[in-house]
Amino acid sequence: MKTKHFAWVILLILASCQSNPPAADSEAVPTADNSRSSLDWAGTYRGTLPCADCPGIKTEITLLANGLYRMGSFYQERSIAAELDSGSFAWNKDGNRILLHNDSSLQFLVGENRLFKLDLSGARITGALAEAYTLGKATTDTNLTGRYWRLISLRGAHLPANKSGKEAHLRFTEAGEVSGNAGCNSLMGSYERSADNRLRFGALATTEMYCNAGMEAESEFLKVLSATDNFSLAPTGDTLYLQKARIAPLAVLVEEFLR
């Protein structure tokens, strides 16, 4: 009888020593240092990703601290306008990769000021084009060239939508050339940039079309370009102010990356 009682005591002791199985932690936030916890990852990332049947896909992704994202893709020589997308994103359990919920095939490894596009299995892309699958975090940029500057304001007045379908804008090249559209007619010419953000436009040539709307604004824009002698950029680097002396901006243009 004592032997039987002793066996039951042993069983109770063993049962009390057993711990409950650990809960699944696939959604847990990692406590160790990782991209999610240690990097300043929120912000806008830009780059041109490889494309199988076009020169490249200009891509812009903005990651917000609340877990939402905005994305634009422009297929060079194929797109008329950028394809826009937005939604939420999720981190993997290790806190180093993100998955865009609106497109489960889009995964990115989050690095220091960079996003690395991953393949369908979630692995880094290798080979000769590996570095091309990288988006860099946008920072303040004082370079005017290689960017599409869209006119939004003239002499303090916001420009309404142009019913002609034309968009006033400028593009600068490293060779000192400027081109774009004045609102109806295409323009081209030269510019000179010097120290202290001095900026002068040379003689500008335009086409001679007539549009039912926007001609008055076009004439004013051309006058502003002729009067400009310096420029400044917003702290974010994506807004360009054309100025004469240091008075209020004559014109305000914003960068449109996906153009």
Steps between C-alpha positions, in 0.01 A plus 500: 500500500787737592667424167188599306463821700866590439456456121207746496708760686780469244254550213353814662848648550596437137175655377550813708853546362386504138474854347238607254613498131625839378254715306566561131710811454476549125341841551712605797719808471866394539685649793852470353648770279363475148394725214160567652628603842839653428470679163329824406308317230194726456528720192502497120718265293568546129679325219468346156448124510586270207228434244480207258350697212573866574804708603400492867223542757527825692376407845413701808386351833410701808491305828304663779562437869138383544553199270354650183676554168460685171662376181536624145645321196578654163604271213737706288403529132181305575301690761296812437459555873628335816315201645410587859434267791453532875419277794663346804822307540613239752838408647625144516559359849872580483426867436718538192262452206169659401218360293260729314153366566348622174754294305627192681780457245663826607744448786788725601796458729536818705856631529666826603324758278429231240236247399612186319234338281485126566401216269174305528649271765610795714872461420748768388536525124848409384696533178620790289181703557479443875581862591237625256225359723566768762298807596679781682346719767427849372702774667533873452656552156636830370545365149246630249593264217337173406175601668152594375391833651126573468381860529234549770510871579580830325557822694320357803194380310431127483455373145167335415490180299591570137204409282727466198647187654849651494707521819747781559831350612877521474783251462866594551802312361861489619599658166323826589191435290141549611185370336137449587165660436377851577136391531413467131823515304815296543806699603874448474812699567788535740563593861798588714536409867775648717596537866242593765222342293519766231292398198457669165306380198633575154282577199214251492339379180142375491271341249220719363182313574180661627301341782147593604612520864822577681649757263496780759675280758751389239590860418548577870714190554734600218533848654582343836772284346652805338501689834635217719848552643512244783322197642447317826375157598268397782668304784349183355672569167186443294375859459683752281458876544603731214584845635622848415722635776361370831140605465204263491539219244398586146414135433468179698562159343478156657693190403304220338727198527284262300525694175 
